Amino acid sequence: MAKTIAINAGSSSLKFQLIEMPEEKVIAKGQIERIGLSDSIFSLKFNGEKFENILDIKNHEQGIAYMLEQFTEHGVIEDIQEITGVGHRVVAGGEWYNHSVVVDDEVMTKLEKLIDYAPLHQPANIAGIKTFQKLLPNAISVAVFDTAFHQTMPQVNYLYGLPYEYYTKYGARKYGAHGTSHRYISSRAAEMLGKPLEELKMITLHLGAGASITAIKDGKSYDTSMGFTPLAGVMMATRTGDVDPSLVSYIQEREGLTNDQMLDVLNKKSGLLGVSTISSDMRDLQAVEDTNPHAKLAIDMWEDRVLRYIGQYIVEMGGVDVLVFAGGVGENSPEQRKNIIDRLHFMGIRMDDDLNADLHGKEANLSTDDSTAQVLVVPTDEEIMIARDVEALK
């Protein structure tokens, strides 16, 4: 049986799933954390068991080599050559790619040129591709782009109100992110409803530590909340979301911060963490929101920003047929789902509160019979989408 490995490489981490195709059977999965730091953590789930080792992994190449060794050592596979396809999540594809592609020298050159579009993610994505090409030279390598799904957005939705020459010279526009997730969520939601995706006006809500909301019309991405980078859009765990650029320069000047330091504040010290002053994790804030006003304020602001995009997209599409929750918070927080949908009651959108209260991490249709739009929960599965793209390109 052909085996495909889906890879999501971060700057200091690497997540993986080994999948038997075309059956789409997950054989093993796991992750490597703290790459480049002491006491790196390797974890592997296989055959109902979890194996974990702590060691020093200096770089992605060493981590991937160790992962492949562990596959054979624990009997996940007999020979690493059984892996015939490697699918890589790549954050930025720019305007060059509106679909997944087999990686060749030309693709690698373009990925290098797109580093400035995703400086936190793209170098790690590239490192992962190069390492697998070296260690598994006979396996097909496929780049699956976060931005590809959003290449269908009309200009009116992806351009900024900047001089047009900045778009033509520098590609200054909205690219979005989480496209692979939104593609999976929307297609699975349509399957659950037994309706063609092309006939549904849908809003998909990928709400995790990173959060993005997408309007899907005529089966295509019509608008999305993340922008030129994944910093824009709704407030997130540690990211600001939308903010007045003049305020950024105002604070930067008064705090004496460099550009890189200011970007670090916007990306890693803001959002739920910045407002609450205690945590970036929604669960931690929920635990103390009744006694900690900062935690309550952070949650209220997060919900407000999500609702703003929902309202905007309903107007843009001229209505909505389906809202789909996904991501760590979207799939596992009944409280946030209820708070958001309750604010949409005036539009006739309602869900069964009893069904919602008991739902964590499972597919479900939460709508009431009289709701004017369907309300679904669909746990996202980017790895399956990556594996499917690899299979289609073999």
VEXMIZA-874810 format. One record per residue (C-alpha): residue number from 1; residue in one letter; x, y, z. Coordinates in nm, 2 decimals. Layout:
BEGIN
R   pos   code       px       py       pz
R   NUM      A        X        Y        Z
...
//
This chain:
BEGIN
R   pos   code       px       py       pz
R     1      M     0.00     0.00     0.00
R     2      A     0.12     0.35    -0.08
R     3      K     0.20     0.56     0.22
R     4      T     0.20     0.94     0.22
R     5      I     0.33     1.16     0.50
R     6      A     0.18     1.50     0.56
R     7      I     0.42     1.75     0.70
R     8      N     0.35     2.08     0.88
R     9      A     0.69     2.24     0.96
R    10      G     0.71     2.54     1.19
R    11      S     1.01     2.75     1.29
R    12      S     1.09     2.52     1.59
R    13      S     0.84     2.24     1.54
R    14      L     0.73     1.98     1.30
R    15      K     0.39     1.80     1.30
R    16      F     0.34     1.48     1.09
R    17      Q     0.08     1.22     0.99
R    18      L     0.16     0.90     0.80
R    19      I    -0.14     0.80     0.60
R    20      E    -0.22     0.49     0.39
R    21      M    -0.36     0.60     0.06
R    22      P    -0.61     0.60    -0.11
R    23      E    -0.78     0.44     0.19
R    24      E    -0.70     0.76     0.40
R    25      K    -0.61     0.54     0.70
R    26      V    -0.40     0.73     0.95
R    27      I    -0.12     0.49     1.05
R    28      A     0.08     0.71     1.28
R    29      K     0.11     1.08     1.38
R    30      G     0.31     1.30     1.61
R    31      Q     0.53     1.60     1.64
R    32      I     0.87     1.73     1.72
R    33      E     0.89     2.04     1.95
R    34      R     1.17     2.27     2.05
R    35      I     1.38     2.21     1.73
R    36      G     1.71     2.40     1.77
R    37      L     1.67     2.42     2.15
R    38      S     1.79     2.19     2.43
R    39      D     1.55     1.91     2.54
R    40      S     1.36     1.88     2.22
R    41      I     1.05     1.66     2.25
R    42      F     0.97     1.39     2.00
R    43      S     0.62     1.22     2.03
R    44      L     0.47     0.94     1.82
R    45      K     0.12     0.79     1.84
R    46      F     0.10     0.45     1.68
R    47      N    -0.13     0.15     1.72
R    48      G    -0.30     0.30     2.03
R    49      E     0.02     0.38     2.21
R    50      K     0.22     0.70     2.25
R    51      F     0.60     0.71     2.25
R    52      E     0.79     1.01     2.37
R    53      N     1.16     1.09     2.38
R    54      I     1.35     1.40     2.50
R    55      L     1.68     1.48     2.32
R    56      D     1.86     1.76     2.15
R    57      I     1.75     1.81     1.79
R    58      K     1.96     2.09     1.63
R    59      N     1.77     2.14     1.31
R    60      H     1.48     2.01     1.09
R    61      E     1.71     1.77     0.90
R    62      Q     1.82     1.60     1.22
R    63      G     1.46     1.59     1.34
R    64      I     1.32     1.43     1.02
R    65      A     1.60     1.17     1.01
R    66      Y     1.52     1.08     1.37
R    67      M     1.15     1.06     1.30
R    68      L     1.21     0.81     1.01
R    69      E     1.44     0.60     1.23
R    70      Q     1.16     0.59     1.49
R    71      F     0.91     0.47     1.23
R    72      T     1.12     0.16     1.16
R    73      E     1.23     0.11     1.53
R    74      H     0.86     0.10     1.65
R    75      G     0.74    -0.11     1.35
R    76      V     0.53     0.17     1.20
R    77      I     0.68     0.07     0.87
R    78      E     0.95    -0.19     0.78
R    79      D     1.14     0.04     0.53
R    80      I     1.12     0.41     0.49
R    81      Q     1.11     0.36     0.11
R    82      E     0.74     0.25     0.17
R    83      I     0.67     0.63     0.18
R    84      T     0.60     0.72    -0.18
R    85      G     0.47     1.07    -0.13
R    86      V     0.54     1.37     0.10
R    87      G     0.30     1.66     0.12
R    88      H     0.43     1.98     0.27
R    89      R     0.21     2.26     0.42
R    90      V     0.36     2.58     0.27
R    91      V     0.22     2.91     0.40
R    92      A     0.29     3.14     0.11
R    93      G     0.23     3.07    -0.25
R    94      G     0.17     3.43    -0.36
R    95      E    -0.01     3.47    -0.69
R    96      W     0.20     3.20    -0.85
R    97      Y     0.00     2.91    -0.71
R    98      N    -0.38     2.86    -0.70
R    99      H    -0.34     2.48    -0.64
R   100      S    -0.09     2.23    -0.50
R   101      V     0.22     2.15    -0.71
R   102      V     0.50     1.89    -0.74
R   103      V     0.81     2.05    -0.61
R   104      D     1.09     2.10    -0.86
R   105      D     1.38     2.35    -0.89
R   106      E     1.16     2.62    -1.03
R   107      V     0.91     2.58    -0.74
R   108      M     1.19     2.60    -0.49
R   109      T     1.32     2.92    -0.64
R   110      K     0.98     3.08    -0.61
R   111      L     0.94     2.96    -0.25
R   112      E     1.26     3.13    -0.16
R   113      K     1.14     3.45    -0.32
R   114      L     0.82     3.44    -0.11
R   115      I     1.00     3.42     0.22
R   116      D     0.92     3.79     0.29
R   117      Y     0.55     3.71     0.26
R   118      A     0.57     3.46     0.56
R   119      P     0.90     3.51     0.73
R   120      L     0.80     3.31     1.04
R   121      H     0.69     3.01     0.85
R   122      Q     0.84     2.99     0.49
R   123      P     1.20     2.91     0.59
R   124      A     1.09     2.61     0.79
R   125      N     0.86     2.49     0.51
R   126      I     1.15     2.51     0.27
R   127      A     1.39     2.33     0.51
R   128      G     1.14     2.05     0.55
R   129      I     1.11     2.01     0.17
R   130      K     1.48     2.00     0.12
R   131      T     1.54     1.75     0.39
R   132      F     1.28     1.50     0.26
R   133      Q     1.41     1.54    -0.09
R   134      K     1.75     1.44     0.05
R   135      L     1.64     1.15     0.27
R   136      L     1.36     1.02     0.04
R   137      P     1.47     1.11    -0.31
R   138      N     1.23     0.86    -0.47
R   139      A     0.92     1.00    -0.30
R   140      I     0.72     1.27    -0.48
R   141      S     0.73     1.60    -0.29
R   142      V     0.42     1.82    -0.31
R   143      A     0.37     2.18    -0.19
R   144      V     0.02     2.25    -0.05
R   145      F    -0.03     2.62    -0.01
R   146      D    -0.22     2.80     0.27
R   147      T    -0.29     3.08     0.02
R   148      A    -0.40     2.87    -0.28
R   149      F    -0.77     2.84    -0.19
R   150      H    -0.80     3.21    -0.16
R   151      Q    -0.67     3.29    -0.51
R   152      T    -1.04     3.30    -0.62
R   153      M    -1.11     3.62    -0.43
R   154      P    -1.21     3.91    -0.66
R   155      Q    -0.98     4.21    -0.67
R   156      V    -1.23     4.43    -0.48
R   157      N    -1.18     4.20    -0.18
R   158      Y    -0.81     4.13    -0.20
R   159      L    -0.67     4.48    -0.28
R   160      Y    -0.58     4.74    -0.02
R   161      G    -0.65     5.11    -0.05
R   162      L    -0.28     5.17    -0.13
R   163      P    -0.13     5.32    -0.45
R   164      Y    -0.19     5.05    -0.71
R   165      E     0.18     5.04    -0.81
R   166      Y     0.26     4.88    -0.47
R   167      Y     0.05     4.58    -0.58
R   168      T     0.21     4.56    -0.93
R   169      K     0.56     4.61    -0.79
R   170      Y     0.55     4.43    -0.46
R   171      G     0.24     4.21    -0.46
R   172      A     0.09     4.41    -0.18
R   173      R    -0.25     4.25    -0.14
R   174      K    -0.45     4.02     0.08
R   175      Y    -0.35     3.65     0.05
R   176      G    -0.52     3.49     0.35
R   177      A    -0.41     3.17     0.52
R   178      H    -0.56     2.85     0.65
R   179      G    -0.68     2.78     0.30
R   180      T    -0.63     2.40     0.32
R   181      S    -0.84     2.40     0.64
R   182      H    -1.11     2.62     0.49
R   183      R    -1.12     2.39     0.18
R   184      Y    -1.17     2.08     0.39
R   185      I    -1.42     2.24     0.63
R   186      S    -1.64     2.37     0.34
R   187      S    -1.64     2.05     0.14
R   188      R    -1.71     1.84     0.44
R   189      A    -2.00     2.07     0.55
R   190      A    -2.16     2.04     0.20
R   191      E    -2.13     1.66     0.22
R   192      M    -2.30     1.66     0.56
R   193      L    -2.59     1.87     0.43
R   194      G    -2.61     1.67     0.10
R   195      K    -2.59     1.98    -0.11
R   196      P    -2.34     2.10    -0.37
R   197      L    -2.09     2.34    -0.23
R   198      E    -2.15     2.57    -0.53
R   199      E    -2.51     2.63    -0.42
R   200      L    -2.43     2.74    -0.06
R   201      K    -2.33     3.07     0.08
R   202      M    -2.10     2.96     0.36
R   203      I    -1.89     3.12     0.63
R   204      T    -1.62     2.89     0.77
R   205      L    -1.47     2.99     1.11
R   206      H    -1.13     2.84     1.17
R   207      L    -1.10     2.95     1.54
R   208      G    -0.78     2.84     1.71
R   209      A    -0.47     3.01     1.84
R   210      G    -0.45     3.14     1.49
R   211      A    -0.79     3.23     1.37
R   212      S    -0.94     3.32     1.03
R   213      I    -1.29     3.35     0.88
R   214      T    -1.37     3.29     0.52
R   215      A    -1.67     3.37     0.31
R   216      I    -1.74     3.10     0.05
R   217      K    -1.96     3.18    -0.24
R   218      D    -2.02     2.97    -0.56
R   219      G    -1.80     2.71    -0.40
R   220      K    -1.50     2.94    -0.39
R   221      S    -1.32     3.16    -0.14
R   222      Y    -1.49     3.50    -0.18
R   223      D    -1.32     3.69     0.10
R   224      T    -1.11     3.60     0.41
R   225      S    -1.00     3.78     0.73
R   226      M    -0.62     3.72     0.72
R   227      G    -0.43     3.96     0.50
R   228      F    -0.09     4.01     0.34
R   229      T     0.03     3.80     0.64
R   230      P    -0.15     3.59     0.90
R   231      L    -0.14     3.88     1.14
R   232      A    -0.45     4.06     1.01
R   233      G    -0.81     3.98     1.07
R   234      V    -0.97     3.88     1.40
R   235      M    -0.80     3.90     1.74
R   236      M    -0.62     3.58     1.81
R   237      A    -0.43     3.41     2.09
R   238      T    -0.12     3.63     2.07
R   239      R    -0.18     3.83     1.75
R   240      T    -0.36     4.16     1.74
R   241      G    -0.57     4.11     1.43
R   242      D    -0.67     4.44     1.26
R   243      V    -0.52     4.75     1.41
R   244      D    -0.47     5.11     1.29
R   245      P    -0.12     5.13     1.13
R   246      S    -0.07     5.48     1.27
R   247      L    -0.11     5.34     1.62
R   248      V     0.16     5.09     1.55
R   249      S     0.41     5.36     1.45
R   250      Y     0.30     5.58     1.74
R   251      I     0.37     5.30     2.00
R   252      Q     0.69     5.19     1.82
R   253      E     0.83     5.54     1.84
R   254      R     0.74     5.60     2.21
R   255      E     0.86     5.25     2.32
R   256      G     1.18     5.29     2.12
R   257      L     1.12     4.96     1.94
R   258      T     1.28     4.84     1.62
R   259      N     1.06     4.71     1.34
R   260      D     1.13     4.35     1.43
R   261      Q     1.06     4.42     1.80
R   262      M     0.73     4.58     1.71
R   263      L     0.63     4.29     1.49
R   264      D     0.71     4.06     1.78
R   265      V     0.47     4.25     2.00
R   266      L     0.20     4.24     1.73
R   267      N     0.25     3.87     1.67
R   268      K     0.34     3.72     2.00
R   269      K     0.25     3.95     2.29
R   270      S    -0.10     4.08     2.19
R   271      G    -0.44     3.93     2.13
R   272      L    -0.59     3.73     2.42
R   273      L    -0.26     3.73     2.60
R   274      G    -0.20     4.10     2.57
R   275      V    -0.55     4.21     2.68
R   276      S    -0.59     3.95     2.95
R   277      T    -0.24     3.99     3.08
R   278      I    -0.24     3.63     3.20
R   279      S    -0.28     3.38     2.92
R   280      S    -0.32     3.32     2.54
R   281      D    -0.53     3.01     2.61
R   282      M    -0.91     3.05     2.59
R   283      R    -0.96     2.78     2.85
R   284      D    -0.75     2.96     3.11
R   285      L    -0.95     3.28     3.05
R   286      Q    -1.28     3.10     3.08
R   287      A    -1.17     2.96     3.42
R   288      V    -1.13     3.30     3.57
R   289      E    -1.36     3.53     3.36
R   290      D    -1.61     3.57     3.65
R   291      T    -1.34     3.71     3.88
R   292      N    -1.08     3.86     3.64
R   293      P    -1.21     4.16     3.44
R   294      H    -0.92     4.15     3.21
R   295      A    -0.99     3.79     3.12
R   296      K    -1.36     3.87     3.06
R   297      L    -1.27     4.17     2.85
R   298      A    -1.03     3.96     2.63
R   299      I    -1.30     3.70     2.57
R   300      D    -1.56     3.97     2.49
R   301      M    -1.33     4.14     2.24
R   302      W    -1.24     3.81     2.07
R   303      E    -1.61     3.73     2.02
R   304      D    -1.68     4.08     1.90
R   305      R    -1.41     4.06     1.63
R   306      V    -1.55     3.73     1.51
R   307      L    -1.90     3.87     1.49
R   308      R    -1.78     4.17     1.29
R   309      Y    -1.64     3.95     1.02
R   310      I    -1.95     3.73     1.02
R   311      G    -2.17     4.04     0.97
R   312      Q    -1.95     4.18     0.70
R   313      Y    -1.95     3.85     0.50
R   314      I    -2.33     3.81     0.53
R   315      V    -2.36     4.15     0.37
R   316      E    -2.09     4.08     0.11
R   317      M    -2.26     3.76     0.00
R   318      G    -2.61     3.88     0.03
R   319      G    -2.70     3.63     0.29
R   320      V    -2.57     3.31     0.45
R   321      D    -2.69     2.95     0.43
R   322      V    -2.43     2.78     0.66
R   323      L    -2.19     2.87     0.94
R   324      V    -1.92     2.62     1.02
R   325      F    -1.71     2.62     1.34
R   326      A    -1.37     2.45     1.34
R   327      G    -1.03     2.49     1.50
R   328      G    -0.93     2.43     1.87
R   329      V    -1.18     2.69     2.00
R   330      G    -1.44     2.64     1.74
R   331      E    -1.45     2.26     1.79
R   332      N    -1.42     2.25     2.16
R   333      S    -1.57     2.56     2.32
R   334      P    -1.95     2.54     2.35
R   335      E    -1.95     2.87     2.54
R   336      Q    -1.80     3.06     2.25
R   337      R    -2.02     2.90     1.99
R   338      K    -2.33     2.99     2.20
R   339      N    -2.22     3.34     2.26
R   340      I    -2.16     3.40     1.89
R   341      I    -2.48     3.24     1.77
R   342      D    -2.69     3.41     2.04
R   343      R    -2.58     3.74     1.89
R   344      L    -2.72     3.63     1.55
R   345      H    -3.07     3.55     1.68
R   346      F    -3.21     3.87     1.54
R   347      M    -3.13     3.72     1.19
R   348      G    -3.32     3.40     1.28
R   349      I    -3.00     3.20     1.31
R   350      R    -3.03     2.96     1.60
R   351      M    -2.89     2.63     1.73
R   352      D    -2.99     2.37     1.99
R   353      D    -2.82     2.47     2.31
R   354      D    -2.84     2.13     2.46
R   355      L    -2.67     1.96     2.17
R   356      N    -2.41     2.24     2.17
R   357      A    -2.33     2.21     2.54
R   358      D    -2.22     1.85     2.51
R   359      L    -2.02     1.87     2.19
R   360      H    -1.64     1.87     2.19
R   361      G    -1.43     1.79     1.89
R   362      K    -1.70     1.60     1.69
R   363      E    -1.89     1.67     1.37
R   364      A    -2.25     1.78     1.43
R   365      N    -2.53     1.99     1.29
R   366      L    -2.64     2.21     1.58
R   367      S    -2.92     2.40     1.40
R   368      T    -3.27     2.42     1.52
R   369      D    -3.54     2.33     1.27
R   370      D    -3.65     2.69     1.24
R   371      S    -3.30     2.84     1.20
R   372      T    -3.25     3.05     0.89
R   373      A    -2.90     2.91     0.84
R   374      Q    -2.74     2.58     0.93
R   375      V    -2.49     2.58     1.21
R   376      L    -2.23     2.30     1.19
R   377      V    -1.92     2.19     1.37
R   378      V    -1.66     2.02     1.15
R   379      P    -1.32     1.93     1.31
R   380      T    -1.07     2.03     1.05
R   381      D    -0.83     1.78     0.89
R   382      E    -0.56     1.96     0.69
R   383      E    -0.35     1.65     0.68
R   384      I    -0.61     1.45     0.49
R   385      M    -0.64     1.73     0.24
R   386      I    -0.26     1.74     0.20
R   387      A    -0.25     1.36     0.14
R   388      R    -0.53     1.38    -0.11
R   389      D    -0.34     1.64    -0.31
R   390      V    -0.03     1.43    -0.31
R   391      E    -0.23     1.13    -0.43
R   392      A    -0.39     1.34    -0.71
R   393      L    -0.04     1.45    -0.84
R   394      K     0.13     1.11    -0.84
//
